[in-house]
Amino acid sequence: MSPDPAGQGSGGPLAWVTWLRIVAIYAVVMIHTVGSTAAGPGSTTTVDGWVARALDFSLMWAVPVFVMLSGALALDPQRFRGTGAYLRKRVWRLVPAIVFWNVVYLAYLIATQPNWGENWRDALGLVLVGGVAPHLYFFWIVLGLSVITPALIPWVAKASRRACVTAAVVAWSVPVLSMWPLLPRGGQLGVDESAWTWWIPYLGAYLMGWALRGVLVPTVLILPAVLAVVCLMALLTWEWNNPAAPEWVTSWLGAHYYSPVVAVLSILIVLLTQTLIRPDGALRALTAPCAMHWATPLGEATMGIFALHFLVLIVGTTQGFLGTPETTWPVLLLRFGVVSLVTTAVVLLMRRVPVVRRVM
């Protein structure tokens, strides 16, 4: 989960990248922490269910935002030092992490499920369809986008912002249209998801991250933009699998990663963050050296936190340390705090080891 391929963006005008990266990674942790309760049978009839829904579906922007951050930095022509150098650096960063974390979660499956699998094809199949753990697919997204980046850079270097925005909208429309009920009897075209194709639905977000880099929300529109973010988050919370939601809402504005609601929400969050967290922005205090001293290590550790947190979570819940998967909202918040603290502490400690740092 490292959207800054050059290891920069941790201070000054790009401090917002570090802070948004931190918020997004803990949003991912929250989603996985409360997911079972949010998707449970009582999610629309109990207080615990509604709190879990609010802490889950309202944060669906986290993954697209991570991809946008990656595009904002990786597609910068001034930082590109040639195809060979770029690919060597990205492959050396991502491939060991993909292999390591899939092996870790496969080992956990084998150790905890004695009858799991029959041969190596079972393991490979799970890896390629993201079945080993529900979050490792993101590594494939970043790897796929990294591979095509050298082909995008020459065009990005010459294209206007308007052209980049147009291309991003068109590319982002592919997954959106694929999930709309455009076929007879309301059928969907669907999005093929595998290790080889996961990057395709996120190409639009990747391009949009670069296209909107440096775009600031006018002061008069900041409050309306914030209100729009709140409303869109509330819509996602309310509509998912809710019998009270009209069919046209769930069909055309569904609560999923390829929803137009999530797309607009992600764009607004990126625009607001880079508007507010800058040396002369409303949240300028977050760009100060003392604030960045604490934020930078966390921002650089997001890939490790992303990869490890789910293991901490499932071990804690299966062993009973963190309660049952479906539980009350106070336990959910406590669980989120424990998982976040334990995972962050372990990752920051392990990143001190040079070899381990490559997969953290």
C-alpha positions as CSV (number, residue, x, y, z in Angstrom):
1,M,0.0,0.0,0.0
2,S,2.7,2.4,-1.0
3,P,1.3,5.1,-3.3
4,D,4.6,7.1,-3.3
5,P,6.9,5.0,-5.6
6,A,9.7,7.5,-5.2
7,G,9.5,7.6,-1.4
8,Q,8.7,11.3,-1.5
9,G,5.6,13.3,-0.8
10,S,6.1,13.4,2.9
11,G,6.4,17.1,3.5
12,G,5.9,20.6,2.1
13,P,3.3,20.9,-0.8
14,L,2.8,17.1,-0.8
15,A,2.3,16.7,3.0
16,W,-1.4,16.1,2.2
17,V,-0.4,12.8,0.5
18,T,1.1,11.5,3.7
19,W,-1.8,12.4,5.8
20,L,-4.4,11.1,3.4
21,R,-2.4,7.9,3.1
22,I,-2.6,7.5,6.9
23,V,-6.3,8.2,7.1
24,A,-7.0,5.8,4.3
25,I,-5.0,2.9,5.7
26,Y,-6.8,3.1,9.0
27,A,-10.1,3.4,7.1
28,V,-9.2,0.0,5.6
29,V,-8.5,-1.4,9.0
30,M,-11.9,-0.1,10.2
31,I,-13.7,-1.7,7.3
32,H,-12.3,-5.1,8.0
33,T,-12.8,-4.7,11.8
34,V,-16.5,-4.0,11.6
35,G,-17.3,-5.8,8.3
36,S,-19.0,-8.9,9.9
37,T,-21.3,-6.8,12.0
38,A,-22.1,-4.4,9.2
39,A,-23.0,-7.3,6.9
40,G,-24.9,-9.2,9.6
41,P,-28.6,-10.0,9.6
42,G,-29.3,-7.2,12.1
43,S,-27.4,-4.5,10.3
44,T,-30.6,-2.5,9.5
45,T,-32.5,-3.3,12.7
46,T,-30.1,-2.7,15.5
47,V,-28.0,0.2,16.8
48,D,-24.9,-2.0,16.6
49,G,-25.7,-2.8,13.0
50,W,-26.2,0.8,12.0
51,V,-23.0,1.9,13.7
52,A,-21.1,-0.8,12.0
53,R,-22.6,0.1,8.7
54,A,-21.6,3.8,9.2
55,L,-18.0,2.7,10.0
56,D,-17.8,0.4,7.0
57,F,-19.7,1.5,3.9
58,S,-19.0,5.2,4.4
59,L,-15.3,4.5,4.1
60,M,-15.4,2.7,0.7
61,W,-13.5,5.6,-0.8
62,A,-10.2,4.3,0.8
63,V,-9.1,1.9,-2.0
64,P,-9.8,4.3,-4.9
65,V,-8.1,7.1,-3.0
66,F,-5.0,5.0,-2.5
67,V,-5.0,4.4,-6.2
68,M,-5.4,8.2,-6.9
69,L,-2.5,9.0,-4.6
70,S,-0.4,6.5,-6.5
71,G,-1.3,8.1,-9.8
72,A,-0.7,11.6,-8.4
73,L,2.9,10.7,-7.8
74,A,3.9,7.9,-10.1
75,L,2.6,9.6,-13.3
76,D,4.7,12.7,-12.7
77,P,6.9,13.0,-15.8
78,Q,9.5,15.0,-14.0
79,R,10.2,12.1,-11.6
80,F,10.3,9.5,-14.3
81,R,13.9,8.2,-14.9
82,G,13.3,5.7,-17.7
83,T,11.3,2.5,-18.2
84,G,14.0,0.2,-17.0
85,A,14.8,2.0,-13.8
86,Y,11.2,2.5,-13.0
87,L,10.1,-1.1,-13.5
88,R,13.1,-2.5,-11.7
89,K,12.3,-0.3,-8.6
90,R,8.6,-1.1,-8.6
91,V,9.0,-4.8,-9.3
92,W,11.6,-5.1,-6.6
93,R,9.3,-3.4,-4.2
94,L,6.0,-5.2,-5.1
95,V,6.9,-8.8,-6.1
96,P,8.6,-9.8,-2.9
97,A,5.6,-8.3,-0.9
98,I,3.1,-10.2,-3.1
99,V,5.0,-13.5,-2.6
100,F,5.7,-13.0,1.1
101,W,2.2,-12.0,2.2
102,N,0.4,-14.7,0.1
103,V,2.7,-17.3,1.6
104,V,2.0,-16.0,5.1
105,Y,-1.8,-16.2,4.7
106,L,-1.6,-19.5,2.9
107,A,0.5,-20.8,5.8
108,Y,-2.2,-19.6,8.2
109,L,-4.9,-21.4,6.2
110,I,-3.0,-24.6,6.2
111,A,-2.3,-24.4,9.9
112,T,-5.8,-23.6,11.0
113,Q,-7.8,-25.6,8.4
114,P,-6.4,-29.2,8.4
115,N,-8.6,-30.2,5.4
116,W,-7.8,-27.2,3.4
117,G,-6.7,-27.7,-0.2
118,E,-5.6,-30.8,-2.2
119,N,-2.6,-29.6,-4.2
120,W,-0.5,-26.6,-5.3
121,R,-3.2,-25.6,-7.8
122,D,-5.6,-24.8,-5.0
123,A,-3.0,-22.4,-3.5
124,L,-2.2,-20.8,-6.8
125,G,-5.9,-20.4,-7.7
126,L,-6.6,-18.6,-4.4
127,V,-3.6,-16.3,-5.0
128,L,-4.7,-15.4,-8.5
129,V,-8.3,-14.7,-7.6
130,G,-7.6,-13.0,-4.3
131,G,-9.0,-15.8,-2.2
132,V,-6.1,-16.1,0.2
133,A,-7.1,-13.0,2.1
134,P,-9.8,-10.4,1.2
135,H,-7.3,-7.5,0.9
136,L,-4.2,-8.9,-1.0
137,Y,-5.8,-8.2,-4.3
138,F,-4.6,-4.6,-3.9
139,F,-1.0,-5.6,-4.5
140,W,-2.1,-6.9,-8.0
141,I,-3.8,-3.6,-8.7
142,V,-0.6,-1.6,-7.9
143,L,1.6,-4.0,-9.8
144,G,-0.6,-3.9,-12.9
145,L,-0.8,-0.1,-12.9
146,S,3.0,0.1,-12.4
147,V,3.6,-2.1,-15.4
148,I,1.6,0.2,-17.7
149,T,3.0,3.4,-16.2
150,P,5.9,3.7,-18.6
151,A,3.5,3.6,-21.5
152,L,1.3,6.3,-20.0
153,I,4.1,8.8,-19.1
154,P,4.9,10.0,-22.6
155,W,1.2,10.9,-23.2
156,V,0.8,12.4,-19.8
157,A,3.8,14.6,-20.4
158,K,2.2,16.2,-23.4
159,A,-1.5,16.1,-22.5
160,S,-3.4,19.1,-21.0
161,R,-5.1,18.8,-17.7
162,R,-8.4,18.7,-19.5
163,A,-7.3,15.8,-21.7
164,C,-6.1,13.9,-18.6
165,V,-9.4,14.5,-16.8
166,T,-11.3,13.4,-19.8
167,A,-9.3,10.2,-20.1
168,A,-9.7,9.5,-16.4
169,V,-13.5,9.9,-16.6
170,V,-13.7,7.6,-19.6
171,A,-11.5,5.0,-18.0
172,W,-13.4,5.2,-14.7
173,S,-16.7,4.8,-16.6
174,V,-15.7,1.3,-17.6
175,P,-16.2,-0.3,-14.2
176,V,-19.2,2.0,-13.5
177,L,-21.0,1.1,-16.7
178,S,-20.1,-2.6,-16.2
179,M,-22.0,-2.6,-12.9
180,W,-25.1,-0.8,-14.2
181,P,-28.2,-2.8,-15.1
182,L,-27.8,-2.2,-18.9
183,L,-28.6,-5.8,-20.1
184,P,-32.1,-7.3,-20.6
185,R,-33.9,-7.9,-17.3
186,G,-31.5,-5.7,-15.5
187,G,-28.5,-7.8,-16.0
188,Q,-24.9,-6.4,-15.6
189,L,-21.9,-6.8,-17.9
190,G,-19.8,-7.4,-14.8
191,V,-16.1,-6.8,-14.2
192,D,-13.7,-9.7,-14.6
193,E,-11.5,-9.7,-11.5
194,S,-8.2,-11.7,-11.4
195,A,-4.6,-11.0,-10.8
196,W,-4.2,-10.1,-14.5
197,T,-7.2,-7.7,-14.7
198,W,-7.7,-6.1,-11.3
199,W,-5.8,-3.0,-12.4
200,I,-8.3,-2.2,-15.3
201,P,-11.2,-1.0,-13.2
202,Y,-8.8,1.3,-11.3
203,L,-7.1,2.9,-14.3
204,G,-9.5,5.8,-14.2
205,A,-8.7,6.5,-10.5
206,Y,-5.0,6.3,-11.3
207,L,-5.2,8.8,-14.1
208,M,-7.6,11.0,-12.1
209,G,-5.0,11.2,-9.3
210,W,-2.5,12.9,-11.6
211,A,-5.1,14.9,-13.5
212,L,-6.3,16.6,-10.3
213,R,-3.0,17.0,-8.6
214,G,-2.6,20.7,-7.6
215,V,-6.3,21.5,-8.2
216,L,-7.7,23.4,-5.2
217,V,-11.3,23.8,-4.2
218,P,-12.3,27.5,-4.2
219,T,-12.9,28.8,-0.6
220,V,-16.6,29.4,-1.3
221,L,-17.0,25.8,-2.3
222,I,-15.2,24.1,0.6
223,L,-18.2,23.9,2.9
224,P,-20.5,22.6,0.1
225,A,-17.9,20.0,-0.8
226,V,-17.6,18.9,2.8
227,L,-21.4,18.6,3.0
228,A,-21.4,16.6,-0.2
229,V,-18.9,14.2,1.3
230,V,-21.0,13.7,4.4
231,C,-24.2,13.1,2.3
232,L,-22.5,10.6,0.0
233,M,-21.1,8.7,3.0
234,A,-24.5,8.7,4.5
235,L,-26.0,7.4,1.3
236,L,-23.6,4.5,1.1
237,T,-24.3,3.7,4.8
238,W,-28.0,3.7,4.3
239,E,-28.5,1.9,0.9
240,W,-26.4,-1.2,1.1
241,N,-28.6,-4.3,1.3
242,N,-31.3,-2.2,2.8
243,P,-34.9,-3.3,2.0
244,A,-36.0,0.3,2.4
245,A,-33.8,1.5,-0.4
246,P,-35.5,1.9,-3.8
247,E,-34.3,-0.5,-6.4
248,W,-33.1,2.2,-8.7
249,V,-30.8,3.6,-6.0
250,T,-29.1,0.2,-5.4
251,S,-28.9,-0.6,-9.1
252,W,-27.5,2.7,-10.4
253,L,-25.8,4.2,-7.2
254,G,-24.9,1.0,-5.5
255,A,-22.6,0.8,-2.4
256,H,-19.6,-1.0,-4.0
257,Y,-16.1,0.0,-5.2
258,Y,-17.2,0.6,-8.8
259,S,-20.1,2.8,-7.8
260,P,-20.4,6.4,-9.2
261,V,-21.1,7.5,-5.7
262,V,-17.7,6.1,-4.5
263,A,-16.0,7.7,-7.5
264,V,-17.4,11.2,-6.8
265,L,-16.7,10.7,-3.0
266,S,-13.1,9.7,-3.7
267,I,-12.5,12.7,-5.9
268,L,-14.0,15.1,-3.4
269,I,-11.8,13.7,-0.6
270,V,-8.6,14.1,-2.6
271,L,-9.5,17.6,-3.7
272,L,-10.4,18.7,-0.1
273,T,-7.3,17.1,1.4
274,Q,-4.9,18.8,-0.9
275,T,-6.8,22.1,-0.5
276,L,-6.8,22.1,3.3
277,I,-3.4,20.4,4.1
278,R,-0.9,22.7,2.5
279,P,1.5,25.4,3.8
280,D,-1.1,28.1,3.4
281,G,-4.2,25.9,3.8
282,A,-6.7,25.8,6.7
283,L,-4.9,22.7,8.2
284,R,-1.4,24.2,7.6
285,A,-0.4,23.0,11.1
286,L,-0.3,19.5,9.7
287,T,2.5,20.4,7.3
288,A,4.8,21.7,10.1
289,P,8.1,19.8,10.7
290,C,7.0,18.6,14.1
291,A,3.7,17.2,12.7
292,M,5.5,15.6,9.7
293,H,8.1,14.1,12.0
294,W,5.4,11.8,13.4
295,A,3.3,11.4,10.2
296,T,6.1,10.5,7.8
297,P,7.0,7.1,9.4
298,L,3.4,6.1,9.5
299,G,2.9,7.2,5.9
300,E,5.8,5.1,4.8
301,A,4.6,2.1,6.8
302,T,1.1,1.9,5.2
303,M,2.0,-1.2,3.0
304,G,3.0,-3.2,6.1
305,I,0.0,-2.0,8.1
306,F,-2.3,-2.9,5.2
307,A,-0.8,-6.4,4.7
308,L,-0.5,-7.4,8.4
309,H,-3.6,-6.0,10.1
310,F,-6.0,-8.6,8.7
311,L,-3.8,-11.4,10.2
312,V,-3.9,-9.7,13.6
313,L,-7.6,-9.3,13.3
314,I,-8.5,-12.9,12.4
315,V,-6.1,-14.4,15.0
316,G,-7.6,-12.1,17.6
317,T,-11.2,-13.0,16.8
318,T,-10.7,-16.7,16.2
319,Q,-8.8,-17.0,19.5
320,G,-11.4,-14.9,21.3
321,F,-9.0,-12.1,22.3
322,L,-11.0,-9.6,20.4
323,G,-14.5,-10.9,20.8
324,T,-16.6,-12.6,18.2
325,P,-16.7,-11.3,14.6
326,E,-20.2,-10.0,15.1
327,T,-20.4,-7.9,18.2
328,T,-21.6,-4.7,19.8
329,W,-20.3,-1.3,18.6
330,P,-18.2,-0.5,21.7
331,V,-16.3,-3.8,21.2
332,L,-15.9,-2.9,17.6
333,L,-14.3,0.4,18.4
334,L,-12.1,-1.3,21.0
335,R,-11.1,-4.0,18.5
336,F,-10.2,-1.4,15.9
337,G,-8.0,0.4,18.4
338,V,-6.2,-2.8,19.5
339,V,-5.7,-4.0,15.9
340,S,-4.4,-0.6,14.8
341,L,-2.0,-0.2,17.7
342,V,-0.6,-3.8,17.6
343,T,-0.2,-3.8,13.8
344,T,1.4,-0.3,13.7
345,A,3.8,-1.1,16.5
346,V,4.9,-4.4,14.9
347,V,5.3,-2.9,11.4
348,L,7.3,0.1,12.7
349,L,9.5,-2.2,14.6
350,M,10.0,-4.7,11.7
351,R,10.8,-1.9,9.3
352,R,14.0,-1.3,11.2
353,V,15.3,-4.6,9.7
354,P,16.6,-3.8,6.2
355,V,15.5,-7.1,4.6
356,V,12.1,-7.2,6.3
357,R,11.5,-3.6,5.3
358,R,11.1,-4.6,1.7
359,V,7.8,-6.4,2.4
360,M,6.6,-3.9,5.1
